[in-house]
Amino acid sequence: MMEENLKAVCIHARNQKGVLKDIAGTFAEHNANIVMIHLETIQGRTEDVFDELYIESQGDVHQEHLLKSLLEL
């Protein structure tokens, strides 16, 4: 793996069906190859449950465009 091309992002998302698929699809649309995902479920103060996802990816990716697309999910 070429570490100089390795990027990481931490995402907080509501725990619900399809979220991981949507996030992975967004990486794919931006030509990013996901090389590692760490997911931790966090119980909120209310009934809401969120996931914290740490994702490492590589590829020739415009990071600002990828982050903008992730925020739009």
CORSUL-V261961 format. One record per backbone hydrogen bond with DSSP energy under -1.0 kcal/mol. CO is the residue of the C=O (numbers start at 1). NH is the residue of the N-H. If there is no record, write none. Layout:
co,nh
CO,NH
CO,NH
This chain:
co,nh
2,5
3,6
7,57
9,55
11,53
13,51
14,16
16,19
18,22
19,23
20,24
21,25
22,26
23,27
24,28
25,29
26,30
27,32
28,31
33,58
36,56
38,54
40,52
42,50
48,44
49,15
50,42
51,13
52,40
53,11
54,38
55,9
56,35
56,36
57,7
58,33
59,61
61,63
62,66
63,67
64,68
65,69
66,70
67,71
68,72
70,73
